[in-house]
């Protein structure tokens, strides 16, 4: 885990059709392995599922005191600029 | 600010029609006064606006390294149980 902290943060893409429990499972595995993870979501439905996944993951990894940090990121998809929300999820103590 | 930390966390209710910039303004004022705040949102549209407001507030209070902590809260509204998302927003270092 220590070595992976210097690598890029793994990115999990979330859509409005994503199952929050399955996203939480992936998030849990990623955080256990890499120490942190990043969710990427475009649109209200996707952001909703992403936040639910973080709440579920907080309960699974309850010893970690996970926090999330939202920010805006402009992505170019099919030559169009879309504003996505990036959620970094990691333990409170860095 | 020190005295207010022992009081209840101020709760700001967010709806799908809330303007994220205005919520961010209220959030900024509340965090400056009380040290932290809580957003309450029901449904994808409301959660979307709430997360945008947190991202905007992080930029406004960039010296604070704000983090957010999502959790599920069951509310009784008109005799019906609705699951809301609670977002605690506070500086990373408690």
N, CA and C atoms of all chains as a GROMACS GRO file, in nm:
protein
  564
    1UNK      N    1   0.084  -0.121   0.000
    1UNK     CA    2   0.000   0.000   0.000
    1UNK      C    3   0.087   0.126   0.000
    2UNK      N    4   0.196   0.121   0.075
    2UNK     CA    5   0.282   0.238   0.083
    2UNK      C    6   0.335   0.280  -0.054
    3UNK      N    7   0.376   0.181  -0.133
    3UNK     CA    8   0.434   0.214  -0.263
    3UNK      C    9   0.330   0.272  -0.358
    4UNK      N   10   0.205   0.223  -0.346
    4UNK     CA   11   0.103   0.267  -0.440
    4UNK      C   12   0.059   0.411  -0.419
    5UNK      N   13   0.088   0.464  -0.300
    5UNK     CA   14   0.046   0.601  -0.271
    5UNK      C   15   0.108   0.702  -0.367
    6UNK      N   16   0.222   0.665  -0.425
    6UNK     CA   17   0.287   0.760  -0.516
    6UNK      C   18   0.235   0.746  -0.660
    7UNK      N   19   0.151   0.646  -0.682
    7UNK     CA   20   0.099   0.627  -0.817
    7UNK      C   21  -0.023   0.717  -0.839
    8UNK      N   22  -0.068   0.719  -0.964
    8UNK     CA   23  -0.190   0.793  -0.993
    8UNK      C   24  -0.305   0.736  -0.911
    9UNK      N   25  -0.398   0.823  -0.880
    9UNK     CA   26  -0.517   0.779  -0.806
    9UNK      C   27  -0.607   0.700  -0.902
   10UNK      N   28  -0.647   0.577  -0.866
   10UNK     CA   29  -0.737   0.502  -0.954
   10UNK      C   30  -0.871   0.576  -0.970
   11UNK      N   31  -0.920   0.581  -1.094
   11UNK     CA   32  -1.045   0.652  -1.125
   11UNK      C   33  -1.155   0.551  -1.154
   12UNK      N   34  -1.268   0.564  -1.085
   12UNK     CA   35  -1.386   0.482  -1.112
   12UNK      C   36  -1.493   0.572  -1.172
   13UNK      N   37  -1.541   0.536  -1.292
   13UNK     CA   38  -1.646   0.616  -1.356
   13UNK      C   39  -1.783   0.566  -1.310
   14UNK      N   40  -1.868   0.661  -1.271
   14UNK     CA   41  -2.001   0.627  -1.220
   14UNK      C   42  -2.104   0.689  -1.313
   15UNK      N   43  -2.207   0.609  -1.348
   15UNK     CA   44  -2.316   0.663  -1.430
   15UNK      C   45  -2.445   0.660  -1.349
   16UNK      N   46  -2.550   0.718  -1.406
   16UNK     CA   47  -2.679   0.720  -1.335
   16UNK      C   48  -2.736   0.579  -1.321
   17UNK      N   49  -2.686   0.487  -1.402
   17UNK     CA   50  -2.733   0.348  -1.394
   17UNK      C   51  -2.646   0.259  -1.307
   18UNK      N   52  -2.539   0.315  -1.254
   18UNK     CA   53  -2.451   0.236  -1.168
   18UNK      C   54  -2.525   0.197  -1.041
   19UNK      N   55  -2.501   0.075  -0.994
   19UNK     CA   56  -2.558   0.029  -0.867
   19UNK      C   57  -2.465   0.076  -0.754
   20UNK      N   58  -2.515   0.160  -0.662
   20UNK     CA   59  -2.428   0.215  -0.557
   20UNK      C   60  -2.358   0.107  -0.474
   21UNK      N   61  -2.425  -0.007  -0.454
   21UNK     CA   62  -2.361  -0.114  -0.376
   21UNK      C   63  -2.241  -0.173  -0.450
   22UNK      N   64  -2.255  -0.185  -0.583
   22UNK     CA   65  -2.143  -0.239  -0.661
   22UNK      C   66  -2.029  -0.138  -0.670
   23UNK      N   67  -2.065  -0.010  -0.686
   23UNK     CA   68  -1.961   0.094  -0.686
   23UNK      C   69  -1.889   0.094  -0.552
   24UNK      N   70  -1.966   0.079  -0.444
   24UNK     CA   71  -1.906   0.076  -0.309
   24UNK      C   72  -1.809  -0.041  -0.296
   25UNK      N   73  -1.844  -0.155  -0.356
   25UNK     CA   74  -1.755  -0.270  -0.352
   25UNK      C   75  -1.624  -0.241  -0.423
   26UNK      N   76  -1.634  -0.180  -0.539
   26UNK     CA   77  -1.514  -0.145  -0.615
   26UNK      C   78  -1.431  -0.039  -0.541
   27UNK      N   79  -1.502   0.056  -0.483
   27UNK     CA   80  -1.436   0.164  -0.409
   27UNK      C   81  -1.361   0.107  -0.288
   28UNK      N   82  -1.426   0.016  -0.218
   28UNK     CA   83  -1.365  -0.047  -0.101
   28UNK      C   84  -1.235  -0.118  -0.139
   29UNK      N   85  -1.242  -0.197  -0.248
   29UNK     CA   86  -1.123  -0.268  -0.292
   29UNK      C   87  -1.012  -0.174  -0.332
   30UNK      N   88  -1.049  -0.069  -0.405
   30UNK     CA   89  -0.949   0.027  -0.453
   30UNK      C   90  -0.881   0.100  -0.338
   31UNK      N   91  -0.962   0.143  -0.240
   31UNK     CA   92  -0.904   0.216  -0.127
   31UNK      C   93  -0.815   0.125  -0.044
   32UNK      N   94  -0.857  -0.001  -0.028
   32UNK     CA   95  -0.773  -0.095   0.048
   32UNK      C   96  -0.639  -0.114  -0.021
   33UNK      N   97  -0.641  -0.119  -0.155
   33UNK     CA   98  -0.517  -0.145  -0.229
   33UNK      C   99  -0.432  -0.021  -0.248
   34UNK      N  100  -0.499   0.089  -0.286
   34UNK     CA  101  -0.423   0.207  -0.329
   34UNK      C  102  -0.423   0.319  -0.225
   35UNK      N  103  -0.503   0.303  -0.119
   35UNK     CA  104  -0.505   0.405  -0.014
   35UNK      C  105  -0.608   0.514  -0.039
   36UNK      N  106  -0.648   0.528  -0.164
   36UNK     CA  107  -0.748   0.628  -0.200
   36UNK      C  108  -0.804   0.597  -0.337
   37UNK      N  109  -0.909   0.667  -0.376
   37UNK     CA  110  -0.969   0.646  -0.508
   37UNK      C  111  -1.037   0.774  -0.552
   38UNK      N  112  -1.075   0.777  -0.681
   38UNK     CA  113  -1.141   0.894  -0.737
   38UNK      C  114  -1.264   0.847  -0.813
   39UNK      N  115  -1.378   0.908  -0.784
   39UNK     CA  116  -1.499   0.880  -0.860
   39UNK      C  117  -1.520   0.994  -0.959
   40UNK      N  118  -1.565   0.958  -1.080
   40UNK     CA  119  -1.592   1.059  -1.182
   40UNK      C  120  -1.737   1.044  -1.224
   41UNK      N  121  -1.814   1.153  -1.218
   41UNK     CA  122  -1.958   1.146  -1.246
   41UNK      C  123  -2.002   1.269  -1.324
   42UNK      N  124  -2.085   1.246  -1.425
   42UNK     CA  125  -2.141   1.358  -1.503
   42UNK      C  126  -2.292   1.353  -1.490
   43UNK      N  127  -2.352   1.460  -1.441
   43UNK     CA  128  -2.497   1.468  -1.431
   43UNK      C  129  -2.549   1.429  -1.295
   44UNK      N  130  -2.671   1.477  -1.264
   44UNK     CA  131  -2.730   1.461  -1.132
   44UNK      C  132  -2.746   1.314  -1.093
   45UNK      N  133  -2.792   1.231  -1.188
   45UNK     CA  134  -2.814   1.090  -1.156
   45UNK      C  135  -2.686   1.020  -1.119
   46UNK      N  136  -2.580   1.049  -1.193
   46UNK     CA  137  -2.450   0.986  -1.167
   46UNK      C  138  -2.390   1.034  -1.035
   47UNK      N  139  -2.403   1.164  -1.008
   47UNK     CA  140  -2.348   1.220  -0.884
   47UNK      C  141  -2.422   1.160  -0.764
   48UNK      N  142  -2.552   1.143  -0.777
   48UNK     CA  143  -2.634   1.080  -0.673
   48UNK      C  144  -2.582   0.939  -0.641
   49UNK      N  145  -2.560   0.859  -0.743
   49UNK     CA  146  -2.512   0.722  -0.720
   49UNK      C  147  -2.371   0.724  -0.659
   50UNK      N  148  -2.289   0.818  -0.703
   50UNK     CA  149  -2.152   0.826  -0.650
   50UNK      C  150  -2.152   0.859  -0.501
   51UNK      N  151  -2.237   0.954  -0.462
   51UNK     CA  152  -2.241   0.993  -0.320
   51UNK      C  153  -2.296   0.880  -0.234
   52UNK      N  154  -2.398   0.811  -0.286
   52UNK     CA  155  -2.450   0.695  -0.212
   52UNK      C  156  -2.340   0.591  -0.194
   53UNK      N  157  -2.262   0.568  -0.300
   53UNK     CA  158  -2.153   0.470  -0.292
   53UNK      C  159  -2.052   0.510  -0.184
   54UNK      N  160  -2.022   0.639  -0.174
   54UNK     CA  161  -1.927   0.684  -0.071
   54UNK      C  162  -1.984   0.660   0.069
   55UNK      N  163  -2.115   0.690   0.086
   55UNK     CA  164  -2.178   0.668   0.217
   55UNK      C  165  -2.173   0.520   0.255
   56UNK      N  166  -2.199   0.432   0.157
   56UNK     CA  167  -2.195   0.287   0.184
   56UNK      C  168  -2.052   0.245   0.218
   57UNK      N  169  -1.956   0.296   0.142
   57UNK     CA  170  -1.815   0.259   0.164
   57UNK      C  171  -1.766   0.305   0.301
   58UNK      N  172  -1.814   0.422   0.344
   58UNK     CA  173  -1.780   0.470   0.479
   58UNK      C  174  -1.823   0.370   0.585
   59UNK      N  175  -1.938   0.307   0.563
   59UNK     CA  176  -1.986   0.207   0.660
   59UNK      C  177  -1.903   0.079   0.653
   60UNK      N  178  -1.861   0.041   0.531
   60UNK     CA  179  -1.781  -0.080   0.515
   60UNK      C  180  -1.643  -0.061   0.578
   61UNK      N  181  -1.580   0.050   0.544
   61UNK     CA  182  -1.444   0.079   0.595
   61UNK      C  183  -1.454   0.175   0.713
   62UNK      N  184  -1.533   0.137   0.812
   62UNK     CA  185  -1.567   0.230   0.920
   62UNK      C  186  -1.445   0.266   1.007
   63UNK      N  187  -1.341   0.184   0.999
   63UNK     CA  188  -1.221   0.215   1.079
   63UNK      C  189  -1.136   0.325   1.015
   64UNK      N  190  -1.168   0.362   0.890
   64UNK     CA  191  -1.080   0.455   0.816
   64UNK      C  192  -1.122   0.602   0.824
   65UNK      N  193  -1.241   0.632   0.872
   65UNK     CA  194  -1.295   0.769   0.869
   65UNK      C  195  -1.276   0.832   0.731
   66UNK      N  196  -1.338   0.770   0.631
   66UNK     CA  197  -1.324   0.819   0.493
   66UNK      C  198  -1.392   0.955   0.477
   67UNK      N  199  -1.328   1.039   0.397
   67UNK     CA  200  -1.385   1.169   0.363
   67UNK      C  201  -1.387   1.180   0.210
   68UNK      N  202  -1.467   1.275   0.159
   68UNK     CA  203  -1.461   1.295   0.014
   68UNK      C  204  -1.445   1.443  -0.018
   69UNK      N  205  -1.378   1.467  -0.130
   69UNK     CA  206  -1.343   1.602  -0.172
   69UNK      C  207  -1.396   1.623  -0.313
   70UNK      N  208  -1.504   1.701  -0.327
   70UNK     CA  209  -1.561   1.723  -0.460
   70UNK      C  210  -1.497   1.841  -0.531
   71UNK      N  211  -1.479   1.829  -0.662
   71UNK     CA  212  -1.433   1.943  -0.742
   71UNK      C  213  -1.485   1.928  -0.884
   72UNK      N  214  -1.486   2.038  -0.956
   72UNK     CA  215  -1.531   2.039  -1.095
   72UNK      C  216  -1.414   2.006  -1.187
   73UNK      N  217  -1.440   1.924  -1.288
   73UNK     CA  218  -1.338   1.894  -1.389
   73UNK      C  219  -1.405   1.898  -1.526
   74UNK      N  220  -1.350   1.977  -1.617
   74UNK     CA  221  -1.402   1.980  -1.754
   74UNK      C  222  -1.343   1.866  -1.835
   75UNK      N  223  -1.430   1.784  -1.892
   75UNK     CA  224  -1.386   1.673  -1.976
   75UNK      C  225  -1.430   1.699  -2.119
   76UNK      N  226  -1.348   1.656  -2.215
   76UNK     CA  227  -1.388   1.664  -2.355
   76UNK      C  228  -1.437   1.527  -2.400
   77UNK      N  229  -1.566   1.517  -2.430
   77UNK     CA  230  -1.626   1.391  -2.472
   77UNK      C  231  -1.695   1.415  -2.605
   78UNK      N  232  -1.654   1.339  -2.708
   78UNK     CA  233  -1.709   1.356  -2.843
   78UNK      C  234  -1.698   1.502  -2.888
   79UNK      N  235  -1.582   1.562  -2.864
   79UNK     CA  236  -1.553   1.701  -2.903
   79UNK      C  237  -1.638   1.805  -2.830
   80UNK      N  238  -1.711   1.760  -2.729
   80UNK     CA  239  -1.788   1.857  -2.650
   80UNK      C  240  -1.731   1.865  -2.509
   81UNK      N  241  -1.732   1.985  -2.452
   81UNK     CA  242  -1.683   2.001  -2.316
   81UNK      C  243  -1.798   1.976  -2.219
   82UNK      N  244  -1.778   1.877  -2.131
   82UNK     CA  245  -1.877   1.847  -2.028
   82UNK      C  246  -1.813   1.870  -1.892
   83UNK      N  247  -1.889   1.930  -1.802
   83UNK     CA  248  -1.838   1.950  -1.667
   83UNK      C  249  -1.872   1.828  -1.582
   84UNK      N  250  -1.770   1.762  -1.533
   84UNK     CA  251  -1.791   1.647  -1.447
   84UNK      C  252  -1.758   1.684  -1.303
   85UNK      N  253  -1.806   1.600  -1.213
   85UNK     CA  254  -1.768   1.614  -1.073
   85UNK      C  255  -1.668   1.503  -1.041
   86UNK      N  256  -1.557   1.544  -0.984
   86UNK     CA  257  -1.457   1.448  -0.937
   86UNK      C  258  -1.470   1.440  -0.784
   87UNK      N  259  -1.479   1.318  -0.734
   87UNK     CA  260  -1.483   1.299  -0.588
   87UNK      C  261  -1.361   1.218  -0.547
   88UNK      N  262  -1.268   1.281  -0.479
   88UNK     CA  263  -1.156   1.206  -0.423
   88UNK      C  264  -1.204   1.147  -0.290
   89UNK      N  265  -1.181   1.018  -0.272
   89UNK     CA  266  -1.223   0.950  -0.148
   89UNK      C  267  -1.099   0.893  -0.083
   90UNK      N  268  -1.076   0.931   0.042
   90UNK     CA  269  -0.956   0.887   0.112
   90UNK      C  270  -0.976   0.898   0.263
   91UNK      N  271  -0.890   0.837   0.341
   91UNK     CA  272  -0.900   0.855   0.487
   91UNK      C  273  -0.876   1.000   0.524
   92UNK      N  274  -0.940   1.044   0.632
   92UNK     CA  275  -0.927   1.184   0.673
   92UNK      C  276  -0.781   1.221   0.696
   93UNK      N  277  -0.708   1.137   0.769
   93UNK     CA  278  -0.568   1.165   0.794
   93UNK      C  279  -0.488   1.118   0.675
   94UNK      N  280  -0.424   1.214   0.605
   94UNK     CA  281  -0.350   1.178   0.485
   94UNK      C  282  -0.222   1.105   0.522
   95UNK      N  283  -1.595   3.173   1.733
   95UNK     CA  284  -1.598   3.046   1.660
   95UNK      C  285  -1.572   2.930   1.755
   96UNK      N  286  -1.477   2.945   1.848
   96UNK     CA  287  -1.446   2.837   1.939
   96UNK      C  288  -1.567   2.793   2.020
   97UNK      N  289  -1.643   2.888   2.070
   97UNK     CA  290  -1.760   2.853   2.152
   97UNK      C  291  -1.866   2.779   2.071
   98UNK      N  292  -1.882   2.820   1.945
   98UNK     CA  293  -1.988   2.762   1.864
   98UNK      C  294  -1.961   2.616   1.829
   99UNK      N  295  -1.836   2.573   1.840
   99UNK     CA  296  -1.804   2.436   1.802
   99UNK      C  297  -1.878   2.334   1.888
  100UNK      N  298  -1.918   2.375   2.008
  100UNK     CA  299  -1.988   2.280   2.094
  100UNK      C  300  -2.138   2.278   2.067
  101UNK      N  301  -2.184   2.368   1.984
  101UNK     CA  302  -2.327   2.373   1.956
  101UNK      C  303  -2.362   2.273   1.846
  102UNK      N  304  -2.492   2.257   1.824
  102UNK     CA  305  -2.536   2.172   1.715
  102UNK      C  306  -2.482   2.225   1.583
  103UNK      N  307  -2.460   2.135   1.491
  103UNK     CA  308  -2.412   2.176   1.359
  103UNK      C  309  -2.528   2.240   1.283
  104UNK      N  310  -2.510   2.362   1.229
  104UNK     CA  311  -2.617   2.425   1.152
  104UNK      C  312  -2.650   2.341   1.028
  105UNK      N  313  -2.780   2.324   1.003
  105UNK     CA  314  -2.827   2.242   0.891
  105UNK      C  315  -2.884   2.331   0.781
  106UNK      N  316  -2.835   2.314   0.658
  106UNK     CA  317  -2.889   2.386   0.543
  106UNK      C  318  -2.959   2.284   0.453
  107UNK      N  319  -3.087   2.309   0.427
  107UNK     CA  320  -3.162   2.218   0.341
  107UNK      C  321  -3.145   2.258   0.195
  108UNK      N  322  -3.115   2.161   0.110
  108UNK     CA  323  -3.092   2.188  -0.032
  108UNK      C  324  -3.196   2.113  -0.114
  109UNK      N  325  -3.254   2.180  -0.213
  109UNK     CA  326  -3.350   2.113  -0.303
  109UNK      C  327  -3.294   2.111  -0.444
  110UNK      N  328  -3.364   2.042  -0.532
  110UNK     CA  329  -3.318   2.035  -0.671
  110UNK      C  330  -3.324   2.172  -0.739
  111UNK      N  331  -3.402   2.264  -0.679
  111UNK     CA  332  -3.413   2.399  -0.738
  111UNK      C  333  -3.319   2.499  -0.674
  112UNK      N  334  -3.243   2.455  -0.575
  112UNK     CA  335  -3.149   2.545  -0.510
  112UNK      C  336  -3.040   2.587  -0.607
  113UNK      N  337  -3.000   2.713  -0.600
  113UNK     CA  338  -2.889   2.764  -0.681
  113UNK      C  339  -2.758   2.731  -0.607
  114UNK      N  340  -2.671   2.650  -0.669
  114UNK     CA  341  -2.548   2.608  -0.599
  114UNK      C  342  -2.462   2.726  -0.552
  115UNK      N  343  -2.463   2.836  -0.628
  115UNK     CA  344  -2.384   2.952  -0.586
  115UNK      C  345  -2.440   3.015  -0.459
  116UNK      N  346  -2.574   3.018  -0.449
  116UNK     CA  347  -2.635   3.074  -0.328
  116UNK      C  348  -2.617   2.981  -0.209
  117UNK      N  349  -2.627   2.851  -0.233
  117UNK     CA  350  -2.602   2.755  -0.124
  117UNK      C  351  -2.456   2.768  -0.078
  118UNK      N  352  -2.366   2.786  -0.174
  118UNK     CA  353  -2.224   2.802  -0.140
  118UNK      C  354  -2.202   2.927  -0.054
  119UNK      N  355  -2.276   3.033  -0.085
  119UNK     CA  356  -2.264   3.155  -0.005
  119UNK      C  357  -2.309   3.132   0.139
  120UNK      N  358  -2.421   3.062   0.154
  120UNK     CA  359  -2.472   3.031   0.288
  120UNK      C  360  -2.376   2.937   0.362
  121UNK      N  361  -2.325   2.841   0.288
  121UNK     CA  362  -2.232   2.744   0.346
  121UNK      C  363  -2.104   2.814   0.394
  122UNK      N  364  -2.054   2.903   0.312
  122UNK     CA  365  -1.933   2.979   0.347
  122UNK      C  366  -1.954   3.056   0.476
  123UNK      N  367  -2.066   3.127   0.486
  123UNK     CA  368  -2.094   3.206   0.606
  123UNK      C  369  -2.108   3.117   0.729
  124UNK      N  370  -2.177   3.005   0.711
  124UNK     CA  371  -2.200   2.915   0.824
  124UNK      C  372  -2.069   2.854   0.874
  125UNK      N  373  -1.985   2.811   0.780
  125UNK     CA  374  -1.858   2.749   0.821
  125UNK      C  375  -1.767   2.852   0.887
  126UNK      N  376  -1.769   2.975   0.834
  126UNK     CA  377  -1.687   3.080   0.898
  126UNK      C  378  -1.734   3.104   1.041
  127UNK      N  379  -1.865   3.101   1.063
  127UNK     CA  380  -1.919   3.132   1.197
  127UNK      C  381  -1.912   3.013   1.291
  128UNK      N  382  -1.953   2.897   1.240
  128UNK     CA  383  -1.972   2.782   1.329
  128UNK      C  384  -1.862   2.677   1.318
  129UNK      N  385  -1.772   2.695   1.219
  129UNK     CA  386  -1.662   2.601   1.204
  129UNK      C  387  -1.696   2.482   1.115
  130UNK      N  388  -1.826   2.454   1.099
  130UNK     CA  389  -1.870   2.345   1.013
  130UNK      C  390  -2.017   2.365   0.980
  131UNK      N  391  -2.068   2.283   0.889
  131UNK     CA  392  -2.209   2.291   0.852
  131UNK      C  393  -2.254   2.156   0.801
  132UNK      N  394  -2.386   2.144   0.788
  132UNK     CA  395  -2.443   2.018   0.741
  132UNK      C  396  -2.543   2.051   0.630
  133UNK      N  397  -2.531   1.983   0.517
  133UNK     CA  398  -2.630   1.996   0.410
  133UNK      C  399  -2.722   1.875   0.415
  134UNK      N  400  -2.850   1.901   0.391
  134UNK     CA  401  -2.949   1.791   0.389
  134UNK      C  402  -3.017   1.793   0.253
  135UNK      N  403  -3.016   1.679   0.184
  135UNK     CA  404  -3.070   1.673   0.048
  135UNK      C  405  -3.145   1.542   0.027
  136UNK      N  406  -3.260   1.551  -0.038
  136UNK     CA  407  -3.338   1.431  -0.071
  136UNK      C  408  -3.353   1.425  -0.223
  137UNK      N  409  -3.307   1.317  -0.284
  137UNK     CA  410  -3.322   1.299  -0.427
  137UNK      C  411  -3.201   1.343  -0.506
  138UNK      N  412  -3.190   1.286  -0.628
  138UNK     CA  413  -3.071   1.308  -0.711
  138UNK      C  414  -3.047   1.455  -0.744
  139UNK      N  415  -3.153   1.528  -0.777
  139UNK     CA  416  -3.138   1.669  -0.813
  139UNK      C  417  -3.084   1.751  -0.698
  140UNK      N  418  -3.135   1.725  -0.578
  140UNK     CA  419  -3.091   1.799  -0.460
  140UNK      C  420  -2.948   1.764  -0.423
  141UNK      N  421  -2.914   1.636  -0.432
  141UNK     CA  422  -2.777   1.592  -0.398
  141UNK      C  423  -2.677   1.654  -0.496
  142UNK      N  424  -2.716   1.659  -0.622
  142UNK     CA  425  -2.633   1.723  -0.724
  142UNK      C  426  -2.602   1.868  -0.689
  143UNK      N  427  -2.706   1.944  -0.653
  143UNK     CA  428  -2.685   2.086  -0.618
  143UNK      C  429  -2.600   2.098  -0.492
  144UNK      N  430  -2.621   2.009  -0.398
  144UNK     CA  431  -2.545   2.015  -0.273
  144UNK      C  432  -2.396   1.992  -0.298
  145UNK      N  433  -2.364   1.892  -0.382
  145UNK     CA  434  -2.222   1.862  -0.409
  145UNK      C  435  -2.156   1.977  -0.486
  146UNK      N  436  -2.232   2.034  -0.581
  146UNK     CA  437  -2.178   2.151  -0.653
  146UNK      C  438  -2.148   2.264  -0.553
  147UNK      N  439  -2.239   2.285  -0.459
  147UNK     CA  440  -2.219   2.391  -0.360
  147UNK      C  441  -2.093   2.367  -0.277
  148UNK      N  442  -2.068   2.240  -0.244
  148UNK     CA  443  -1.947   2.209  -0.166
  148UNK      C  444  -1.822   2.238  -0.249
  149UNK      N  445  -1.826   2.200  -0.378
  149UNK     CA  446  -1.710   2.225  -0.465
  149UNK      C  447  -1.683   2.375  -0.477
  150UNK      N  448  -1.789   2.456  -0.489
  150UNK     CA  449  -1.774   2.601  -0.499
  150UNK      C  450  -1.719   2.657  -0.367
  151UNK      N  451  -1.772   2.608  -0.256
  151UNK     CA  452  -1.729   2.657  -0.124
  151UNK      C  453  -1.583   2.623  -0.098
  152UNK      N  454  -1.539   2.506  -0.146
  152UNK     CA  455  -1.397   2.470  -0.134
  152UNK      C  456  -1.308   2.573  -0.202
  153UNK      N  457  -1.355   2.625  -0.316
  153UNK     CA  458  -1.277   2.727  -0.386
  153UNK      C  459  -1.278   2.860  -0.311
  154UNK      N  460  -1.393   2.893  -0.250
  154UNK     CA  461  -1.404   3.020  -0.176
  154UNK      C  462  -1.316   3.014  -0.050
  155UNK      N  463  -1.329   2.906   0.025
  155UNK     CA  464  -1.254   2.891   0.151
  155UNK      C  465  -1.132   2.801   0.126
  156UNK      N  466  -1.053   2.841   0.027
  156UNK     CA  467  -0.945   2.753  -0.019
  156UNK      C  468  -0.836   2.733   0.087
  157UNK      N  469  -0.832   2.821   0.186
  157UNK     CA  470  -0.731   2.806   0.291
  157UNK      C  471  -0.769   2.697   0.392
  158UNK      N  472  -0.894   2.649   0.386
  158UNK     CA  473  -0.943   2.558   0.492
  158UNK      C  474  -0.931   2.410   0.459
  159UNK      N  475  -0.905   2.374   0.334
  159UNK     CA  476  -0.906   2.232   0.291
  159UNK      C  477  -1.033   2.163   0.340
  160UNK      N  478  -1.148   2.212   0.292
  160UNK     CA  479  -1.277   2.156   0.333
  160UNK      C  480  -1.294   2.015   0.278
  161UNK      N  481  -1.354   1.930   0.361
  161UNK     CA  482  -1.388   1.794   0.319
  161UNK      C  483  -1.537   1.773   0.344
  162UNK      N  484  -1.596   1.671   0.282
  162UNK     CA  485  -1.734   1.642   0.315
  162UNK      C  486  -1.752   1.494   0.346
  163UNK      N  487  -1.847   1.468   0.432
  163UNK     CA  488  -1.873   1.334   0.484
  163UNK      C  489  -2.019   1.301   0.459
  164UNK      N  490  -2.046   1.213   0.360
  164UNK     CA  491  -2.185   1.178   0.330
  164UNK      C  492  -2.234   1.060   0.414
  165UNK      N  493  -2.360   1.067   0.454
  165UNK     CA  494  -2.422   0.952   0.522
  165UNK      C  495  -2.572   0.953   0.495
  166UNK      N  496  -2.634   0.839   0.514
  166UNK     CA  497  -2.778   0.826   0.495
  166UNK      C  498  -2.851   0.862   0.624
  167UNK      N  499  -2.960   0.936   0.612
  167UNK     CA  500  -3.043   0.967   0.727
  167UNK      C  501  -3.190   0.949   0.687
  168UNK      N  502  -3.262   0.868   0.763
  168UNK     CA  503  -3.406   0.852   0.736
  168UNK      C  504  -3.483   0.966   0.802
  169UNK      N  505  -3.561   1.037   0.722
  169UNK     CA  506  -3.644   1.146   0.773
  169UNK      C  507  -3.791   1.108   0.758
  170UNK      N  508  -3.872   1.151   0.852
  170UNK     CA  509  -4.017   1.130   0.839
  170UNK      C  510  -4.080   1.260   0.791
  171UNK      N  511  -4.135   1.256   0.668
  171UNK     CA  512  -4.195   1.375   0.608
  171UNK      C  513  -4.336   1.338   0.567
  172UNK      N  514  -4.434   1.411   0.621
  172UNK     CA  515  -4.576   1.380   0.594
  172UNK      C  516  -4.606   1.233   0.622
  173UNK      N  517  -4.559   1.186   0.736
  173UNK     CA  518  -4.583   1.048   0.781
  173UNK      C  519  -4.517   0.942   0.691
  174UNK      N  520  -4.432   0.986   0.598
  174UNK     CA  521  -4.361   0.888   0.514
  174UNK      C  522  -4.211   0.894   0.544
  175UNK      N  523  -4.150   0.778   0.542
  175UNK     CA  524  -4.006   0.774   0.566
  175UNK      C  525  -3.933   0.797   0.434
  176UNK      N  526  -3.849   0.902   0.431
  176UNK     CA  527  -3.769   0.930   0.312
  176UNK      C  528  -3.622   0.919   0.352
  177UNK      N  529  -3.543   0.862   0.265
  177UNK     CA  530  -3.399   0.854   0.291
  177UNK      C  531  -3.333   0.979   0.235
  178UNK      N  532  -3.270   1.054   0.323
  178UNK     CA  533  -3.198   1.174   0.277
  178UNK      C  534  -3.049   1.148   0.287
  179UNK      N  535  -2.975   1.234   0.218
  179UNK     CA  536  -2.830   1.231   0.231
  179UNK      C  537  -2.789   1.351   0.316
  180UNK      N  538  -2.710   1.324   0.418
  180UNK     CA  539  -2.653   1.429   0.501
  180UNK      C  540  -2.507   1.446   0.460
  181UNK      N  541  -2.468   1.570   0.435
  181UNK     CA  542  -2.328   1.599   0.403
  181UNK      C  543  -2.273   1.691   0.510
  182UNK      N  544  -2.186   1.640   0.593
  182UNK     CA  545  -2.116   1.726   0.688
  182UNK      C  546  -1.999   1.790   0.614
  183UNK      N  547  -1.986   1.921   0.625
  183UNK     CA  548  -1.878   1.993   0.557
  183UNK      C  549  -1.795   2.064   0.663
  184UNK      N  550  -1.666   2.036   0.665
  184UNK     CA  551  -1.580   2.093   0.769
  184UNK      C  552  -1.435   2.090   0.721
  185UNK      N  553  -1.346   2.163   0.789
  185UNK     CA  554  -1.204   2.154   0.754
  185UNK      C  555  -1.153   2.013   0.779
  186UNK      N  556  -1.055   1.970   0.700
  186UNK     CA  557  -1.004   1.835   0.715
  186UNK      C  558  -0.953   1.809   0.856
  187UNK      N  559  -0.874   1.902   0.910
  187UNK     CA  560  -0.822   1.886   1.045
  187UNK      C  561  -0.930   1.933   1.142
  188UNK      N  562  -0.980   1.840   1.224
  188UNK     CA  563  -1.088   1.874   1.317
  188UNK      C  564  -1.037   1.961   1.430
   0.00000   0.00000   0.00000
